[in-house]
Amino acid sequence: MLTRTIGRYVSWPLERLAFVLAATRIPPNLITWSALVLNLWACIFFAAGRFASAAGLMVLAGLGDLLDGPVARRQNRVSKFGGFLESILDRYSDLILFLGLLVYYVRVNRFSYAILAGVAMAGAVMVSYAKARAESLGPISDVGFWQRPERLVAMIIGALANKMGLVMWILAIGPNITVTHRIVRTWQETEGSLRKQQLATEHAAPAPVSATRAPHESDESRESRKSPDPHPVLTRFAGRGQ
């Protein structure tokens, strides 16, 4: 994944920068909120058609997304709410960035690209939602390429190269393929595995035991077991008289 690749190259400088920020005692949640504000500013630039400026702000916002976690760990402020807040604000950031592009394409009467921006917006939201719902059903592996870092890098490259129309096509198709991939994998991990277990249980069920005739058993003995003597006392006295 692109996330791991980026992490290998920027982990050392990020840790040094996180060390400096942690020493200032800046709250990690403030860094998270700052990233949202920068993305909102980028949205305004996208709507105005200033793609290069928007890309620069997205880089700064992405830096904030990468720093809030390390700063929280260095300050011993890691919390479940912090992770929850970051996830919520990340979704808002995704939406407002695509909203800025949608507004721009409507302003310049490129309605087909405005529709692409809307589809890309839906795909970005559904990628995250599909992952959250799948994880609520059990430990399901993370699948699909078009996660948030990949989408942001594509938007930054498209904005800097002035190829945002091509990027809109990619982001309208790619993330929705990832959603489909996660749906299929979730089915395999839930319904598919359940059916396999049921089939295995049916094949492993023991065969019914057939009633077989015991060896060396006479017909008289079998009849005596089937029909017990209704008058055992008379039979005993009759035996004495023999």
Backbone hydrogen bonds, N-H to C=O, Kabsch-Sander energy under -0.5 kcal/mol:
donor,donor_aa,acceptor,acceptor_aa,energy
5,T,1,M,-1.7
6,I,2,L,-2.8
7,G,3,T,-2.3
8,R,4,R,-1.7
9,Y,5,T,-1.2
10,V,6,I,-2.2
11,S,7,G,-1.2
14,L,10,V,-2.2
15,E,11,S,-2.4
16,R,12,W,-2.0
17,L,13,P,-2.5
18,A,14,L,-2.9
19,F,15,E,-2.0
20,V,16,R,-1.8
21,L,17,L,-2.5
22,A,18,A,-2.8
23,A,19,F,-1.4
24,T,20,V,-0.8
24,T,21,L,-0.8
25,R,22,A,-1.3
26,I,21,L,-1.1
30,L,27,P,-0.9
31,I,27,P,-1.2
32,T,28,P,-1.8
33,W,29,N,-2.3
34,S,30,L,-2.2
35,A,31,I,-1.9
36,L,32,T,-1.4
37,V,33,W,-2.1
38,L,34,S,-2.4
39,N,35,A,-2.1
40,L,36,L,-2.1
41,W,37,V,-2.1
42,A,38,L,-2.3
43,C,39,N,-2.1
44,I,40,L,-1.6
45,F,41,W,-1.8
46,F,42,A,-2.7
47,A,43,C,-2.4
48,A,44,I,-1.4
49,G,45,F,-0.5
49,G,46,F,-1.4
50,R,45,F,-2.4
51,F,49,G,-1.3
54,A,50,R,-1.9
55,A,51,F,-2.4
56,G,52,A,-2.0
57,L,53,S,-1.9
58,M,54,A,-2.1
59,V,55,A,-1.9
60,L,56,G,-1.8
61,A,57,L,-2.5
62,G,58,M,-2.6
63,L,59,V,-1.9
64,G,60,L,-1.8
65,D,61,A,-2.0
66,L,62,G,-1.7
67,L,63,L,-1.3
68,D,64,G,-1.8
71,V,67,L,-2.4
72,A,68,D,-2.0
73,R,69,G,-2.2
74,R,70,P,-2.3
75,Q,71,V,-1.8
76,N,73,R,-0.9
77,R,72,A,-3.1
78,V,72,A,-0.5
83,G,79,S,-1.5
84,F,80,K,-2.2
85,L,81,F,-3.2
86,E,82,G,-2.2
87,S,83,G,-1.9
88,I,84,F,-2.1
89,L,85,L,-2.7
90,D,86,E,-2.2
91,R,87,S,-1.6
92,Y,88,I,-1.9
93,S,89,L,-2.4
94,D,90,D,-2.3
95,L,91,R,-2.2
96,I,92,Y,-2.5
97,L,93,S,-1.9
98,F,94,D,-1.8
99,L,95,L,-2.1
100,G,96,I,-2.1
101,L,97,L,-1.6
102,L,98,F,-2.6
103,V,99,L,-2.5
104,Y,100,G,-2.0
105,Y,101,L,-2.5
106,V,102,L,-1.9
107,R,103,V,-2.3
108,V,104,Y,-1.9
109,N,106,V,-1.3
110,R,105,Y,-3.2
111,F,109,N,-0.7
114,A,110,R,-1.6
115,I,111,F,-2.2
116,L,112,S,-1.8
117,A,113,Y,-2.4
118,G,114,A,-1.9
119,V,115,I,-2.5
120,A,116,L,-2.9
121,M,117,A,-2.2
122,A,118,G,-2.2
123,G,119,V,-2.5
124,A,120,A,-2.3
125,V,121,M,-2.0
126,M,122,A,-2.6
127,V,123,G,-2.0
128,S,124,A,-1.2
129,Y,125,V,-2.3
130,A,126,M,-2.9
131,K,127,V,-1.6
132,A,128,S,-2.3
133,R,129,Y,-2.6
134,A,130,A,-2.2
135,E,131,K,-2.4
136,S,132,A,-1.2
137,L,133,R,-0.6
137,L,134,A,-1.1
138,G,134,A,-0.5
138,G,135,E,-0.6
140,I,138,G,-1.6
143,V,141,S,-0.6
147,Q,145,F,-2.5
151,R,147,Q,-2.1
152,L,148,R,-2.5
153,V,149,P,-2.4
154,A,150,E,-2.1
155,M,151,R,-2.1
156,I,152,L,-2.5
157,I,153,V,-2.6
158,G,154,A,-2.5
159,A,155,M,-2.4
160,L,156,I,-2.4
161,A,157,I,-2.5
163,K,158,G,-2.7
167,V,163,K,-1.9
168,M,164,M,-2.2
169,W,165,G,-1.5
170,I,166,L,-2.0
171,L,167,V,-3.0
172,A,168,M,-1.6
173,I,169,W,-1.2
174,G,170,I,-3.0
177,I,173,I,-1.7
177,I,174,G,-0.5
178,T,174,G,-2.0
179,V,175,P,-2.1
180,T,176,N,-2.0
181,H,177,I,-2.5
182,R,178,T,-2.3
183,I,179,V,-2.1
184,V,180,T,-2.4
185,R,181,H,-2.5
186,T,182,R,-2.3
187,W,183,I,-2.2
188,Q,184,V,-2.3
189,E,185,R,-2.3
190,T,186,T,-1.5
192,G,187,W,-3.2
193,S,188,Q,-1.0
194,L,190,T,-1.8
195,R,191,E,-2.2
196,K,192,G,-1.9
197,Q,193,S,-2.0
198,Q,194,L,-2.1
199,L,195,R,-2.5
200,A,196,K,-2.4
201,T,197,Q,-2.2
202,E,198,Q,-2.3
203,H,199,L,-2.2
204,A,200,A,-1.7
205,A,201,T,-0.6
205,A,202,E,-0.7
212,T,210,S,-0.8
217,E,214,A,-0.9
218,S,216,H,-0.6
222,R,218,S,-1.9
223,E,219,D,-2.4
224,S,220,E,-2.2
225,R,221,S,-1.8
226,K,222,R,-1.8
227,S,223,E,-2.7
235,T,231,H,-1.8
236,R,232,P,-1.8
237,F,233,V,-2.1
238,A,234,L,-2.4
239,G,235,T,-1.7
240,R,236,R,-1.4
241,G,237,F,-1.6
242,Q,238,A,-0.6
242,Q,239,G,-0.6
